[in-house]
Amino acid sequence: IVGSRNASGAGLKFTQTIARDLGNAGFAIISGLARGIDQAAHRATLQTGTVAVLAGGHDRIYPPEHESLLEAILGEGG
């Protein structure tokens, strides 16, 4: 799931709904850990399975403010 980094509130909510529904149906969500839509998709599927694609590699997390989100993903085994 990818989308705008500068997403609207409605876009973020819609993303969370779709991602959560897909996760509950057994799909793993893959996204890029970016701001906006990517972040919303990851957060909505921490419990059901999400994979973060790290464009800068594991030693250069971008954006840096998503380090805690990445830690949460890793804490769930993703």
Residue pairs with C-beta under 8 A, 6 or more apart in sequence:
1 15
1 18
1 19
1 29
1 30
1 31
1 37
1 38
1 41
2 31
2 32
2 34
2 37
2 38
3 11
3 15
3 36
3 37
3 38
4 11
4 36
4 37
5 34
5 35
5 36
5 37
5 38
6 35
6 36
7 15
7 36
7 37
7 40
11 36
11 37
12 36
12 37
12 40
15 37
15 40
15 41
15 44
16 40
16 41
16 43
16 44
17 44
19 29
19 40
19 41
19 44
19 45
20 44
20 45
20 48
22 29
22 45
23 29
23 44
23 45
23 47
23 48
23 49
23 50
24 48
27 49
28 45
28 48
28 49
28 50
28 51
28 78
29 41
29 42
29 44
29 45
29 48
29 49
29 50
29 51
30 50
30 51
30 53
31 37
31 38
31 41
31 42
31 50
31 51
31 52
31 53
32 38
32 52
32 53
32 55
33 39
33 42
33 52
33 53
33 54
33 61
33 62
33 66
33 69
33 70
34 63
35 63
35 66
39 66
39 69
41 50
42 50
42 52
42 69
42 73
43 69
46 72
46 73
46 76
47 76
49 76
49 78
50 73
50 76
50 78
51 73
51 78
52 69
52 70
52 73
52 78
54 60
54 61
54 62
54 70
55 62
56 62
61 67
61 70
